[in-house]
Amino acid sequence: MEALGKLLRPRSVVIVGASADTAKLTGRPLLYLEKYGFAGTIYPVNPRYETIGNHRCYPEVAALPQAPDVAIVLIGGSKVIDAVRQLAAIGTGAAIVLASGFGESGPEGRTRQEELKRAAGAMRLLGPNTIGVVNISERIVLSASNALVTDDIIAGNIALVSQSGGILGSLLSRAQAAGIGFSKLIATGNECDLEVADFVDHLVADPATKVIALYLEGLRRPKAFQAAVMRAHAAGKPVVAFKVGRSESGAQSAVSHTGALAGSDAAYDALFRQFGVIRAERYSDLLDIPLALSSSRALKGRRIAIITSTGGSASLLADAAGVAGFETPPPDESTAAKLKALAIEGATLDRNPIDVTLAGVKSDTFRTILDAVVTSPTYDAVAVVLGSSALREPETVGAPLRDCAAMSEKPVVGFVSPDAPELVRALNLAGVPIFAAPESCAAALAALYRVGELTTSDYPSNAAVNAVAAVGDDVHSMLRPGALNEADSKRLFARFGIPITREIVAKTPDEALPAAKTFAGNVVVKVLSRDVLHKSDAGGVAVNVVPENAAHACAQLAERFFAATRVRPEGFLVQELVTSGVEVILGFRHDAQLGPVILLGMGGITAELFRDTSLRLVPISRADALAMVDELKTSPLLKGFRGRPIADVDALVEAMLAFSNMIVAIGSKLQEAEINPLFVLPRGQGVVAADGLVVVKHNDR
């Protein structure tokens, strides 16, 4: 049995530092193992006891009669590392280290954590600073958490992996109250060894798990995480993640517009979109969304029927559904006729929400209504509002709702309008996803729809990456450490197939005159500088210059530029004037946690003002590029908005793929890169990079 299999399904467990006092943390693991019916062998280790309960207690790890599958290490201080070393020496499969004071506590703690990892050798480690694991589906509890002091734990098909032990306990207690069951609970702690990606990968093959929920603070191995969630997606197991740290920008030291626009949380959002992870926007969503997904119903469209006996609550739900992008069309003629045939006095049965009033809240009547609506071709899902009458007679609505949800292939969900936790719990336990807020109901439906969309995910292919893995000496010669000036930056872009403006470098204002006369019309002139990258801000750009005035314009630019920056220009760039097309920004930055990130946004000098952007991790696929274009709020400008020429989106996509290939090919030498603006010309005319910058890392970084 491989290490994670032993950790989650051990046949033998050693508890290092076990206590006979069940009121203490050190006494709980043995209590929990026995309480939940662990059928394997338990070895307590503590030199102060000869026995604990019915178990012989051993004075030290070396005295154990065999190597256990799993060790729970309860001792603290300097003894932890010695215990781990001894466990590894006898061949223990995995150790769960609860002690804190390691990597989370500062430099000294990180040193101790590295020593702990070395002491483990080939033995796998969970933690330190973890509360352990709970295999609910097989009733194996390897934890000391107070959250497990309960009569029983509800079994379900949702696995929860959390980087915070406290949050895992919080979610468990909330789930217990709401009637939501788990298959596995795993707290990864400091992730000295085993981490989130390892468990996602393992849970793909777990028959008891249908949905994987994650509480994330960060990722240590993004590539391993990507591979794991791709496997989960291929296996039909949705992954839902709640990521904390949304307010941090992660880009204070960036020099490009891209750096200011592509913060760390935006990079995580890109990762989740790109690899099919459903992002939980609110903490409560981390339970509500997996609850809906665990029903294994497919939401194939955006048309929702709302059935209610209370108008106000139905309006809340309709509003939340509308904000989430759903439609609430009226019933079709056939369905409306079936409903009207019930002759419910005062009911509104030909509109949506379908208001049956209190007169319609009778078991047989409500069953007929549900059957008519759920079988209607007009609707892709049904949402039922349970009002105060459900508190008085819960089975009147509850029984038909349970039967309908069990028989329907469409999602059937409920929103309980009054504060009725017992009703929510009862229906969730019966397999009907029930929510206590209209926004939660809408978020759950949105996740069901998103999962349906993910069946056509197009992940980047390794073949495309390998095709650009090697670069020639000409590229290496361009990559001088530090920032490149605009001309050198655009030469690099052109080397990878990105069209650039026709342009000529002039060393002096006098050289700019004959250069400008080679163009058919007016030109753009700019100063060149490796030291000042945003030339427009320093008065270093002149647009629509008559060729005969090029020398004078360059002299004026140099004077203004020096006055603003105290930097002398390296020379001047004379380039064609692009007068048509939509300006976009195409950029790259290296995220400290996730690696290279590519950004597309509406460009020009207002890029940071409007912040209309879309991100993906590099490399990107063609499907990624097209999705990025569609995600821009201003994408209609590329598609013929109000009579504008339709832009060459195909050429834009090709430029994005070329830019991605450049990032992959150059690799770690590239610190930042940006094209702003990239003009997307009318359809059939391509794209052209009108400005750009590249920053190359110094060797000591």
N, C-alpha and C positions, 0 to 999 in steps of 0.2 A: 504493500500500500504506500502511495507517495505521501510526502510530508503533510500537505494540506488535508489529505484524506484522513491521516492519523490525527491531525489537530481537531478536525470537526467530528470525526467518528472514532474516537480512541477505544481500544479494548482494555487499556490499563492507564491509570492516572496516578502520578505521585504528587503529593501536596507538601512542598518544602516550607516548613514553618507552620505546620498545622496546629490548631489549638482545639482543646476539648470544650472551650467556652463558645457556644454558638452565638452569644451576644456580641462577640468581637469579630472584626473583619477576618481575622485569621481562622475563625471557626466556621465561617459561612460556606466556603467551597465544599467541605465534606457534607455539611448539612444539605446543601442544594443537590449534590450528587445523589444522596440517599432519598431526599424528598421526591425528586422527579424520576426515580427508578433506574438509575444507571446500573446496568447489568454486568459491567466489567469489574476488574480488580482495582482496588484503591490502596495506595501505600502512603500513609501519613509519615512525615519525617520531622521529628523533634526530639532532641536528646533528653528532654524533661519528662517524657511520657513513655511508658512501656506499651500501653494500649490507648486508643481513643475510640470509644464506643466498642464495636465488635471487631475493630481492625487492629492488628499489631502495628505498633509505631516503631520506626527505625531511627537510630541515633544520627545517621548521616546518609548521604546519597550512596556512598560506596558500599554500604551494608545491604542495599536492595538486592533481592534474589534474581531480578532480571531487569533489563532496560525497559522502562515504560514507554508507551506511545507518546504521552504528553506529560509535561510537568507544569504545575502551577506554583510559581515562586512568590511566596508571600513575605519573605524577609526583606529588610531594607539595609541601607548603609553599604559599607564595604563588603559585607557578606554576600551580596547579590552576585557579584562577579565571580567569586569563588564557587558559589553554588552552580552557576551556569557552566563554569569550566568542568566541574565534576559531573554534571548531567551529560555534557557533551562527551566526556571521556568514557562513560558506560554505554553510549549509543542511543540516548534518548532521541525520539523522533522530532519533537518540537517543545519549546518552553514558552510559557506565558509569564511575562515579567510585569508585575503590577506596580513595582516601586517607581516613584517619581524622583526628580532631582537629576535628570540626565539632560538630553539635548534641549529640553524646553527651558532650562534654568540658566543658560548662558555659556560662555566659553569653557569653563571648568566642567560643566555638565556634558558638553559636547565631547570633550576629551574622554570622560568616563564612559560615554555611550560608545565611542569607538573601541574602547578597551573591552566593553561588554560584547560587542560584535566579534572581536577577535577571540574572546574566550569561548564563544559559541561554536567556532569552527564550522563544521558542516551541518550542525544542528540548526534547524530553523527557529527564528525568534519572533514572537508577537509582542510588540511593545518596544521599550518599556513604557510606563505611564499609561497602561491600558486597564480596562475593567474585564477584559477577556472575551470569550465567545459563548454563545448559547445556541445549540442545535435543537431548536424547538420541535422540529418534525420528528426527531428521534429521541427527544427528551434527555439531552445530555447538556448539563449546565457546568461550564468551566469559568466561573466568575465569582466575585465576592461583592457584587453590586447590591446595594440596598433596594434597588428597583425590582429585584427579584423576590422580595419579601411579599408575596401575594399568594392567594389560594391556588391559582393555576395560571398558566400562560396560554393565551389563545393561539392555536396553531393555524397557520395560513400558508399562502404561497408567495409572500413577499419577503425577500431577503434584504436586510438593512446592514450596510457597511458604513461605519462612522469613524472619522478621524478624531472624534471627541467622545470619550466615555460618558461624560455628563449628558451630552445631547442624546446619546443612545438611550440612556435611562429615561430622559425626558420624553422621547418619542415612544418608548415602550409603554410608559404610564398613560400617555394620551391615547395610544392605540387600544390599550386594554379598555379604557373608558368608552371608546367609540365602537368597540366590537370588531376591530381590525386585527387580523392574525398575521404572524410572521412565520417563515420557515427557518431562517437563520438570523442571528444578531451577532455582529462582529465589530469590535472596537479596535482599531489599528494603532491607536496611541501615537508614539513618536516615530513609528515605522523605521526602526533601526534596521530591520531586515524585511519581513513581510509587509506588504503595503496594499493599498486599495486595488491596484491593477491585478495583483496576484489573486485576490479573492473574487473579483469580477470574472476573471478567466476561469477560476475553479467552479464558480456557480453556474456557468454556462451548461455544465454537464450534470447539474444537480436536479434530479427529477422532481423534487419537492418545491422547486423555485420557478415561478412564472415571470416575476418582475424583480428587478434589482434596483434598490433605492440607495442613494449615496449622500452622505453629509461630508462635504469637502472643504478643507481649508487651503489646500494646494496639492500639486502633483509633483512627485519626485522623479518619475520616469514617464513623461508624456507619451512617448512612442509605445511603451508597453501598455499604457492605458488605452491608446487608440486601437491597438491590436485586439485588446480584450473586448472593448465595446463593439468592435466590428464583428467579432465572433458571437457576441451576445445577440446582435442584430440578426446575423445569419441564422441563428437558432430560434428566432422569433421571441426573444426575451427582451422586452423594453428596459432601458436603463434611464432612471430618473435621478437628477442630481440637484441638490441645493448647495450653492457655492457662496460662502461668506467672503467678505472683503470687497464688496461691490463699489465702495466709495474711494478706493485708492486709485490714483492715476497711474502710477508706475512709470511716468515718463518725464520727470522733472528735468533730466539732464539731456533730453533729446534736442537736436539742432534743427530737425526738419519739421514741416507741418505734420507729417505722418506720425512722428514721435509724440506730438501733442494730442493727436486724435486717436491713437491706438493704445489706450491704457491697458493695464493688465487684465481688468475685468472684461474689457471688450475682447481681448484675446481669448479668454475662457469662453465667452459667448460664441466666438467663432469656432472654437474647438467643438463645443456641444452641437452647434448647427451642422458642422461639417461631418461629424461622425455619428449623427443620429441619436444624441443624448437629449432627452426631454429635460429642459431646465425648469426647476421649480422656482417660481419668482418669489413666493412667500414661504415662510417656514411651515405654515399649515398645509401648503401644497405637497410637501414631502410625504404626507400621509394620504391626502385626498387623491392625488394623481395616481400613485400606485394602486390605491383601492379601486379606482375605475378601471385601470389597465388589467388588474388581476381577474376581471370578469371574462377576459379573452373575447370580448365583443369587438367587431370591426365597425368603425364609423366611416361610411363610404361617401358621405356628403355633408353639406352644411345646413340642411333643412331640419329644424327641430320643432316638434309639437310640444306645447306646454298645456298640461291638463291641470285644472285648479278648481277649488271651491271658494277661493278667496282672491278677489281681484287685485288688491294692493300688492300682495306677495308675488303674484304672477307677473305684475309689472316690473318688480325688482329683478326677477329672473330673466324676463324678456330683455330688459335693459342690459344686464350683464352679458347675456348671450350675444346681443347685438354688438356690444363693444368688443367681444371676442371674435367677431366676424361671422356669426351664424345668422341664418334667416329664419323667420317664423311665419311661413306662408299660411293662408287659410286652408281648411280642408278641401279636398277635391269634391266634386258634386256627389260622387257615389258615397264617400265617407260621410259627408254632411247629411245626406239622406238617411243613412243608417242612424246617425246621432239624433236627428230630428224625430225619427220614428219612435224614440223613447219618450217623447212628449214630456220632457222635464220642465215644469213650470218655472219661468223666469230665467232659464239657462240660455247662454249665448254659445251655440254649438256650430256656427258657420264662420267663426273667426278664430284667430289664434293670438293669445291664449284661449283655449277652449274652456269656458267657465261653466261648470256643471252646477254651480251653486250648492247650497247645503242639501237641496232636494235630491241632488244626484249622488250624494254620498251614502249610498246603500249598496250592500255587497254585490248583489246580482247586477244592479244597474251599472255600478262602477266597473265590474268585470266586463260587461258588454262594451262600455265606452273604451276601455283599454284595448280590448281585442280589435275593435274597429279602427282605432287610431294606429296601433302598432303594425297592423297588416296593410295600412294605406301606403300606396306607392309614392305618395307626396312627401313622406317623412323618412329621414335617415336615423332618427333617434327620438325617444320620448322622455320628457322630463315631467315628473309629477310633483306638484306642490301639495304638501300635507299641512293643512291648517289646524286650528285649535280643535276641530271636531275629531281629529285623529287621536288626540289625547284622551278624549272621553271613550271612544270606541276604536282602539287601534287596529283591531282585526277587520273592521268594516272595509278599510282601505288596504291594510297590510296584507291580508290573504290574497286578494286579487292581484296586488302589486307583485307579491312573491311569485305567484303562478305565471304572470305575464313575463317577468324577467327570466324565469327559468325556461320558458318555451320560445322566447324571441331570440332571433339571431342579431337583432338590432340592439344597440345599447338602450337600456331602460334605467333611468336614475331618478333620485328623489331629492327634493329640497324641503326640509322640515322648517317651517316658518316660525313656530313658537320655540321657546327654549325647552327642548324635550330630549335630553341626553339618553333616557331609557329607550325611547322610540328609535332614535338613531342607532343605538347599539343593537337593539333587537333585529332591525331590518338588515344591518350590515352582517350580523351573524348568520342571517338567513340567505345571504348572497346577493342582496340588492344594494348597490352603492348609494349611500344616503349622505347628504351633506347639510351642514348647519348654516351655510351662508350661500347666497346666490352666486357670489364671485367664485366660490369653491366649485360649485356645480359647473359653471362656465369653464373654469380652468381645466376641470377633469374632462369635459367634452372636447376642449381644444386639444388636449393631449391625446385622446383617442383618435381624433382626426389626423394629428401629426404623425402618429404611429402608422396610420394607413398610407400616408405620403412616403414614408421612409422605405417602402418596398422597392422603390426604384433608385435608391441611393447609388451614386457613382463615385466610388472612392478613387483617389489618385493611383495610377498603376505604376509599379516598379519599373516597367519597361520604359515609360516616359522619362522617369528620373534617370535611369541608367544611360539613356540616349544623350544626356548632356553632362555626364559625370566628369568628362575630361575637358580641360581648356588648354589652349595653346600658349606658347611663350608670348605671343602678342598681347594676350589678355593679362598675363602676369606682369608684363612691363607697364601696363596702364595702372596697376594697383599700387601706387605710391602711398605710403601711410599718411593718414590725415584726410582732409577734405580735398576733393578734386574741383577744379573750376568747372563752369558750365560746359565749355567746349569739350574738355576731357571726359566729363561725365556722359555727355551725349554720344561721344565716340564709343564708349563702352556699351551703351544701350544699342547702338547701331550694330555692334559686333554680334549681338544676340538676336538680330532680326527685327528690332523695333525701329520703324521709320522716324527719322528726325528731320527738322527743317533744313533747307539748303542754307548754308552759312559759310562765312569766311572769317578767319581770325586776322585781325590787324594789330600790329605791335604799337602803332602810333596813330594819332588822329589823321595824319597825312595819308597813311596807308588805307584808311577807311574810305577815302573818296573814290579811288579806282575800284575798290571792292564793291561799294554800293552801286556803282554804275553798271556792274555786271548783271544786276537784277532788272527785271522788266518794269517794276513799279517802285512805289515807296517801300522803305525798309524799316526794320527795328535795329537799333544799336544799343549795346549794353557794355558795361565795364566787365572785365574778367578779373576774378579774385578768388583765391583759395581761402582767404581769411575772413571775408564777409560774404555769407552765402545767400542772404536775402537782399538782393540788390535793389529791389523796388523800394524797400523801406529806407534805403540810404540814398535815394535819388539817382540810382545807377542805371536806369532804363529809360529810353526814349522811343516812342512808338509812332509809326506813320511819318517817318522822316523822308523828306525829298532827297534823292541821292546826292544832288549837288550840295546839300547842307550837311552831309555826313561828317566831314572833318570838324566843322564848327560844333555840331551836336556832341561829338566825342569829347572835344575840349571842354565843353560846358559840363558834361557828365563827370569828367575826371575832377573838375573843380568842386562840384557839389558833393561828389562821393568822398573826396578827401576832407572837406569841411565837416561832413557828418561822421566819418569813421577814423580820420587821421591815418588812413591806409591809401597808398598809391596803387592804382590799378596795374595789373600785370599786362594788360592789353585791352583790346576791344573785340566784340563780336558783332559782325554785321550779318543779319539774317533776313530771310524772306518774311514778308508780312502776311500772316494767315488771317483772312477776313471772314471765314465761315466756319461752322462747326460748333459743337458743344464742348466746353472745357471740362475735363475731368482731372482728378489727381490720382496717380497710381504710385503707391509707396510701399516701402518695406522697413521694418524695424525688427530688432531681435528682442523678444520678450524674455525677461530674466528667468521665468519658470517654464514657458512653453516652447521657446525657440523662435524660429523665423516666422513672421506674420506678414501677410500681404494685405494692403488696403486699397479699396476703390472708393472714390467719393466725387462729389461735384467740386470742381477745382477752381483755379484762379486765385486772386487775392482774398476772396471771401471764404476759402476752404475752412478755416478755423471758426469763422463766424457762424456758418450754417451747420457745420458738423454733420452733414448728411453722408454717412459712410457705411461701408460693409467690409467685414474682415474675414479672412480664412487663414489657416495655418498652411505653410508651404511644405510640399508642393501642392498645387491645386489641379483639379481635373477640369475638363471643359464644362461639365455640369456645375462645378463650383463657380466657375467664372460667370456663367449665365445666371446662376442664382444670385450672385453678388450684384450684377447689373439690376435684376428685378427688385432687389431689396432696397435700392435707393428710393427715397421718397420722390426725388426729382427724375426718376427714370423715364416718366412720360416725355420729358424733353428730348430723349433719344429716340422716341417712337412716334414722332409726328404730332406732338401736342399743339392743338389749335392752329393747324396749318403749317407748322414748321416742317422743313424737310426731314424725312426719316433718316436717322444717322446710321452710319456703317457699324452696327453692333457686332457683326461678324469679325470685322477688322479689329475692333476693340478687344474682343475675346482672344484673338490671336496674339495681340500685344500683351495681354495679361498672362497668357501661357508662356510667352517668350520671357517676360519679366520674371515669372516664377522659375523658369529654367535657368536664368542667369543667377538667381539667388542660390539655387541648388548647386550649380556648377562652381561658383566662386567659394561657397561655403563660409567657413568661420572668419575669413578675412574681411567679409563685408559687414559693416556696422550699421549703416543706414543707406537708403537709396530712395530717390523720389523723382517722378516726372510730374511737373506742375507748371503750366497745364499740358495735358495731352489733348490735342484737338481731335474730336471724333467728327470727321467730315461727313457730308451727305452720302447716302448709301451708294456703294460702288467706288467711292473715292478714297477709302482707307482712313488711317489715322496718322498724326504727325506730332512728335514730341517737340514742343516749343521751348521748354526750359527744363532743367533738371539738376540734381546734385547727387553726389556719391561720397560717402565717408568710409574710408578704409581703416581697419583697426591697426594700431601700432603693435609691434611684435611683443611688447611687454604687457599687453592687456589680456 
